[in-house]
Amino acid sequence: MASGLGLTSDQYPRLVQIDVSNFCNLKCPLCSNRDRRNQVPVKKGNMSLADFKVVAGKLKSAPRFIFGAKNEPLMNRDIFSMTRHLSDLNPKVETELLTNLTVAGKFKMEEIVGSRVQRISVGLDGIDQRMYAKYRVGGDFNAVVENIRAIQGFKARQGLELPSLEILFIVFRHNEHALDEARALARRLGCKITFLRTNFYEGLEDWFPRRPGLDAGAARVPAEESAPREGVPCLDPWQKMNVYHDGLICTCSSEARIPAGNILKSSFEEIWNGKAYQSTRAMILGRLESVTEPNDCETCPVYRGQGTIGTIVDPA
């Protein structure tokens, strides 16, 4: 057995990933939301602020929250009230939004900057509309750029540093030649930029870049910060809790969707060391005799050794 890892855990998750909406306004072909990637109709639903307060009350001890795992958090009109409430409960909590930022214009700058969210990570995989919309289908490049400028400008006028803005640029075949231009764009916008690999999905190889180190073969290898540790392919079931808009908890944030209970109806402890989490941990530890619940680990790129989204360190 991997050192220090068991079927139960007395450690609180380091990270809560939460989708306060199950809808996205874009149609990215390699979306990590399996239903959306496979073009299965998704019915829009949003977590209410009242329900979020219940969730936050039960999970407030987690040191970090990421809003937006597989869906667009800004589709929920209460998103910034949620981040403020969470900060009120735990002033030390780290909060981040993963967003395409296309609809930020429907919020007032005071709402966004006053929300106490510390980082806004923006999916922006192009240097112009044509390149951007190749993957971010239905998105408006100019709107995203203007929304970044509006936030940065408001912060400057108010003498504020937060939220910090970072561009997440997924490298594909159609944009691998534009990394220097992407860096220049980020500098003009006052943003950090991080280049990412995408998940490897069979049948979608045409999306992968050809350059050595960025190609499909490289994408199968997890980046350093997501590499397996403790001798297991994945540590999510010991370190993360994934919350959906209806309160459903799943043991995995990648390809698998393994229901573990509903945080609106059960306690954290009942879910964290319940049957689903124990069974998933057993699967990853190779203790197949202890696997009692259905799971989708076999379909997950991480479990199958095909890699996952990871940072490309300083691509040339």
C-alpha positions as CSV (number, residue, x, y, z in Angstrom):
1,M,0.0,0.0,0.0
2,A,1.2,3.5,-0.7
3,S,2.7,5.1,2.4
4,G,0.2,7.1,4.5
5,L,-2.8,6.4,2.3
6,G,-5.8,4.3,3.5
7,L,-9.4,3.8,2.6
8,T,-10.4,6.4,5.2
9,S,-8.8,9.8,5.8
10,D,-8.7,12.0,8.9
11,Q,-7.3,14.8,6.8
12,Y,-9.6,17.6,5.5
13,P,-9.4,18.1,1.7
14,R,-6.9,20.6,0.6
15,L,-9.2,21.8,-2.2
16,V,-12.9,22.1,-2.9
17,Q,-13.7,22.4,-6.6
18,I,-17.3,23.6,-7.0
19,D,-19.6,24.2,-10.0
20,V,-22.2,26.6,-8.8
21,S,-23.7,26.3,-12.3
22,N,-23.9,23.3,-14.5
23,F,-24.0,25.3,-17.7
24,C,-21.5,27.0,-20.0
25,N,-22.1,29.5,-22.7
26,L,-19.3,28.0,-24.9
27,K,-18.9,24.7,-26.7
28,C,-15.3,23.8,-26.4
29,P,-14.7,20.5,-28.3
30,L,-12.4,18.9,-25.6
31,C,-14.3,20.1,-22.6
32,S,-13.6,18.1,-19.5
33,N,-17.4,17.9,-19.0
34,R,-17.9,14.5,-20.7
35,D,-21.6,15.1,-21.5
36,R,-20.8,18.5,-23.1
37,R,-17.8,17.1,-25.0
38,N,-20.0,14.3,-26.4
39,Q,-22.8,16.9,-27.2
40,V,-25.3,15.5,-24.8
41,P,-27.9,18.2,-24.0
42,V,-27.2,19.8,-20.6
43,K,-30.1,21.4,-18.7
44,K,-29.1,24.7,-17.1
45,G,-29.2,24.8,-13.3
46,N,-27.7,27.1,-10.7
47,M,-27.0,26.6,-7.0
48,S,-28.9,29.1,-5.0
49,L,-27.1,31.5,-2.6
50,A,-29.0,29.8,0.3
51,D,-27.8,26.4,-0.7
52,F,-24.2,27.7,-1.2
53,K,-24.3,29.0,2.4
54,V,-25.1,25.5,3.6
55,V,-22.3,24.0,1.5
56,A,-19.8,26.7,2.7
57,G,-20.8,26.1,6.3
58,K,-19.9,22.4,6.0
59,L,-16.7,22.8,4.0
60,K,-15.4,26.2,5.3
61,S,-12.3,24.5,6.8
62,A,-10.9,23.7,3.3
63,P,-8.0,26.1,2.7
64,R,-8.8,26.5,-1.0
65,F,-11.9,26.8,-3.2
66,I,-11.9,26.8,-7.0
67,F,-15.2,27.9,-8.6
68,G,-15.6,26.4,-12.0
69,A,-14.4,22.8,-12.6
70,K,-16.4,21.8,-15.6
71,N,-18.8,24.7,-16.1
72,E,-18.8,28.5,-16.3
73,P,-19.2,30.0,-12.8
74,L,-20.3,33.4,-14.1
75,M,-23.5,31.9,-15.4
76,N,-24.6,32.0,-11.7
77,R,-25.6,35.6,-10.9
78,D,-24.8,35.1,-7.2
79,I,-21.2,34.0,-7.8
80,F,-19.6,37.0,-6.2
81,S,-22.0,37.0,-3.3
82,M,-20.9,33.4,-2.8
83,T,-17.2,34.2,-2.7
84,R,-17.8,37.1,-0.3
85,H,-19.8,34.9,2.0
86,L,-17.0,32.2,2.0
87,S,-14.4,34.8,2.8
88,D,-16.6,36.0,5.7
89,L,-16.7,32.4,7.1
90,N,-13.0,31.8,6.6
91,P,-10.9,35.0,6.1
92,K,-7.8,32.8,5.3
93,V,-9.5,30.8,2.5
94,E,-7.9,31.0,-1.0
95,T,-10.4,31.5,-3.8
96,E,-10.1,31.3,-7.5
97,L,-12.4,31.5,-10.5
98,L,-11.9,29.4,-13.6
99,T,-13.8,31.3,-16.3
100,N,-13.9,32.2,-19.9
101,L,-14.8,35.7,-18.8
102,T,-17.1,36.4,-21.8
103,V,-20.1,37.4,-19.7
104,A,-18.3,39.4,-17.0
105,G,-19.9,42.6,-18.5
106,K,-23.2,41.7,-16.8
107,F,-21.6,42.4,-13.4
108,K,-20.6,45.7,-12.0
109,M,-16.9,46.2,-11.4
110,E,-17.6,46.8,-7.7
111,E,-19.1,43.3,-7.5
112,I,-16.2,41.6,-9.1
113,V,-13.3,43.4,-7.4
114,G,-15.2,43.6,-4.1
115,S,-16.0,39.9,-4.1
116,R,-12.7,39.1,-2.3
117,V,-11.9,36.4,-4.9
118,Q,-8.1,36.3,-5.1
119,R,-7.5,35.0,-8.5
120,I,-9.4,35.0,-11.8
121,S,-8.0,32.5,-14.3
122,V,-9.2,33.2,-17.8
123,G,-9.3,30.6,-20.6
124,L,-7.9,32.6,-23.6
125,D,-6.2,30.3,-26.2
126,G,-5.6,32.7,-29.0
127,I,-4.3,36.1,-30.0
128,D,-7.3,37.1,-32.2
129,Q,-10.9,36.1,-32.8
130,R,-10.2,33.5,-35.4
131,M,-7.6,31.6,-33.4
132,Y,-9.5,31.9,-30.1
133,A,-12.9,30.8,-31.5
134,K,-11.4,27.7,-33.1
135,Y,-11.5,26.1,-29.7
136,R,-13.7,28.5,-27.6
137,V,-16.6,28.0,-29.9
138,G,-19.2,30.7,-29.4
139,G,-16.7,33.0,-27.6
140,D,-15.9,36.6,-28.3
141,F,-12.1,37.3,-28.1
142,N,-12.6,41.1,-28.0
143,A,-15.1,40.9,-25.2
144,V,-12.7,38.8,-23.1
145,V,-9.9,41.3,-23.7
146,E,-12.1,44.3,-22.8
147,N,-13.3,42.6,-19.7
148,I,-9.7,42.0,-18.5
149,R,-8.9,45.6,-19.3
150,A,-11.9,46.8,-17.4
151,I,-11.0,44.8,-14.3
152,Q,-7.4,45.8,-14.4
153,G,-8.4,49.5,-14.9
154,F,-10.8,49.5,-12.0
155,K,-8.2,47.9,-9.7
156,A,-5.6,50.5,-10.7
157,R,-8.0,53.4,-10.0
158,Q,-8.8,52.0,-6.6
159,G,-5.2,51.2,-5.8
160,L,-6.0,47.5,-5.4
161,E,-3.9,44.4,-6.3
162,L,-6.6,41.7,-6.1
163,P,-8.0,39.9,-7.8
164,S,-4.9,38.9,-9.8
165,L,-5.7,37.9,-13.4
166,E,-4.0,35.0,-15.2
167,I,-4.4,33.8,-18.7
168,L,-4.6,30.0,-19.2
169,F,-3.6,29.3,-22.7
170,I,-4.1,25.7,-23.8
171,V,-1.7,24.7,-26.5
172,F,-3.2,23.1,-29.6
173,R,-2.1,22.4,-33.2
174,H,-3.7,25.6,-34.4
175,N,-2.1,27.9,-31.9
176,E,1.3,26.4,-31.1
177,H,3.0,28.9,-33.4
178,A,1.6,31.9,-31.5
179,L,3.1,31.5,-28.0
180,D,5.4,34.5,-28.2
181,E,2.5,36.6,-29.4
182,A,0.4,35.3,-26.5
183,R,3.1,36.3,-24.0
184,A,3.1,39.8,-25.5
185,L,-0.7,40.0,-25.2
186,A,-0.5,39.0,-21.6
187,R,2.1,41.7,-20.9
188,R,-0.1,44.3,-22.5
189,L,-3.0,43.2,-20.3
190,G,-0.9,43.1,-17.1
191,C,-1.6,39.4,-16.7
192,K,0.5,36.3,-15.9
193,I,0.2,33.6,-18.6
194,T,0.4,29.9,-18.1
195,F,0.6,27.4,-21.0
196,L,-1.3,24.2,-20.5
197,R,-1.6,20.8,-22.1
198,T,-5.1,19.4,-22.5
199,N,-6.5,16.0,-21.5
200,F,-5.8,13.3,-24.1
201,Y,-9.0,11.9,-25.5
202,E,-8.8,9.1,-28.1
203,G,-10.2,10.2,-31.5
204,L,-9.3,13.8,-31.0
205,E,-5.6,13.6,-31.8
206,D,-5.9,16.2,-34.5
207,W,-6.1,18.9,-31.8
208,F,-2.6,18.1,-30.4
209,P,0.4,20.2,-31.3
210,R,3.2,18.7,-33.4
211,R,6.1,20.5,-31.8
212,P,8.5,18.2,-29.7
213,G,7.6,18.5,-26.1
214,L,4.1,19.7,-26.9
215,D,2.9,16.9,-29.0
216,A,0.3,14.2,-28.2
217,G,3.0,11.9,-26.8
218,A,4.0,14.6,-24.3
219,A,0.4,15.2,-23.4
220,R,0.2,11.7,-22.1
221,V,2.8,12.5,-19.4
222,P,1.5,14.5,-16.4
223,A,3.2,17.7,-15.6
224,E,5.5,17.8,-12.6
225,E,3.0,19.3,-10.2
226,S,0.3,16.7,-11.2
227,A,2.6,13.7,-11.3
228,P,1.7,10.6,-9.3
229,R,3.0,10.6,-5.8
230,E,2.9,8.0,-3.0
231,G,3.1,5.3,-5.7
232,V,-0.5,5.9,-6.9
233,P,-1.8,7.4,-10.2
234,C,-4.1,10.0,-8.5
235,L,-4.5,11.6,-5.1
236,D,-7.8,13.4,-5.7
237,P,-9.8,11.1,-3.4
238,W,-7.6,12.1,-0.5
239,Q,-7.0,15.7,-1.3
240,K,-10.1,17.1,-3.1
241,M,-13.8,17.3,-2.9
242,N,-15.9,18.1,-6.0
243,V,-19.2,19.7,-5.6
244,Y,-21.9,20.1,-8.3
245,H,-24.6,22.8,-8.5
246,D,-27.2,20.5,-6.8
247,G,-25.0,19.6,-3.9
248,L,-23.9,16.3,-5.4
249,I,-20.4,15.3,-4.3
250,C,-18.1,13.3,-6.7
251,T,-14.8,11.7,-5.8
252,C,-13.1,12.8,-9.0
253,S,-12.9,16.0,-11.0
254,S,-11.6,14.5,-14.2
255,E,-13.3,12.1,-16.5
256,A,-15.0,10.0,-13.9
257,R,-18.3,11.0,-12.2
258,I,-18.5,8.9,-9.1
259,P,-21.4,10.0,-6.8
260,A,-20.5,10.0,-3.1
261,G,-23.5,11.7,-1.6
262,N,-25.1,15.1,-1.3
263,I,-23.6,17.8,0.9
264,L,-26.9,19.5,1.3
265,K,-28.4,16.4,2.9
266,S,-25.4,14.7,4.6
267,S,-22.5,15.8,6.8
268,F,-19.0,16.2,5.5
269,E,-17.8,13.2,7.5
270,E,-20.5,10.9,6.2
271,I,-19.4,11.7,2.6
272,W,-15.7,12.0,3.0
273,N,-15.3,8.5,4.5
274,G,-18.4,7.0,3.1
275,K,-18.6,3.9,0.8
276,A,-18.0,5.8,-2.5
277,Y,-14.8,7.5,-1.3
278,Q,-13.5,4.3,0.3
279,S,-14.2,2.3,-2.8
280,T,-12.5,4.8,-5.1
281,R,-9.5,5.0,-2.8
282,A,-9.3,1.2,-2.9
283,M,-9.5,1.2,-6.7
284,I,-6.5,3.6,-6.9
285,L,-4.5,1.7,-4.3
286,G,-5.1,-1.5,-6.3
287,R,-7.1,-3.1,-3.5
288,L,-9.7,-4.5,-5.8
289,E,-11.2,-6.8,-3.2
290,S,-12.3,-3.7,-1.4
291,V,-13.9,-2.0,-4.4
292,T,-17.6,-2.2,-3.7
293,E,-19.1,0.8,-5.6
294,P,-19.4,1.4,-9.3
295,N,-16.8,3.9,-10.6
296,D,-15.5,5.3,-13.8
297,C,-11.7,5.3,-13.0
298,E,-11.0,3.1,-16.0
299,T,-12.2,5.8,-18.4
300,C,-10.1,8.6,-16.7
301,P,-7.0,9.8,-18.5
302,V,-5.1,10.1,-15.2
303,Y,-5.9,6.5,-14.1
304,R,-5.1,5.1,-17.5
305,G,-1.7,6.8,-17.5
306,Q,-2.6,9.1,-20.4
307,G,-1.8,12.3,-18.5
308,T,-4.0,15.2,-17.6
309,I,-4.1,19.0,-17.9
310,G,-0.7,20.2,-16.8
311,T,1.5,23.2,-17.0
312,I,4.0,23.3,-19.9
313,V,7.1,24.8,-18.2
314,D,8.4,27.8,-20.2
315,P,7.8,26.4,-23.8
316,A,10.3,27.8,-26.2
